[in-house]
Amino acid sequence: MSKKYNQTVISPETETEAMKIARANQRPNQTKEQTKLIAQGIEKGIAQYKKQQKNKAREADKHRKHELKQKQALESELPAIENKPAIIFLSPRLLLGLTWSGILVYTVIQQSS
């Protein structure tokens, strides 16, 4: 393998930004070579930060796509559930009324016999 895969490509904008930061934090009696080394360190830090943000965005996108796929699978199952025969749910008040009606009919039949 060549070294191209291990090295990160740094954009010219990042280089100029790193040099501005290095010059802004330059100490008295600091040589140009030292400032350049500091700028290179800042460039590497910026490149590493961008790489981390890219990885975070990729993971978030994978997570979003996974959730979307699960949601679509769930929605495709819902019509199958709706095709099943419906179970009739009676309200509690209706059930209470039917119970009292049954008791009333039973007592009337018992008294008449």
Sequence and secondary structure as in RCSB ss.txt:
>XXXX:A:sequence
MSKKYNQTVISPETETEAMKIARANQRPNQTKEQTKLIAQGIEKGIAQYKKQQKNKAREADKHRKHELKQKQALE
SELPAIENKPAIIFLSPRLLLGLTWSGILVYTVIQQSS
>XXXX:A:secstr
  TTTTS    HHHHHHHHHHHHHT  TT  HHHHHHHHHHHHHHHHHHHHHHHHHHHHHHHHHHHHHHHHHHHH
HHHHHHHTS       HHHHHHHHHHHHHHHHHHHHH 
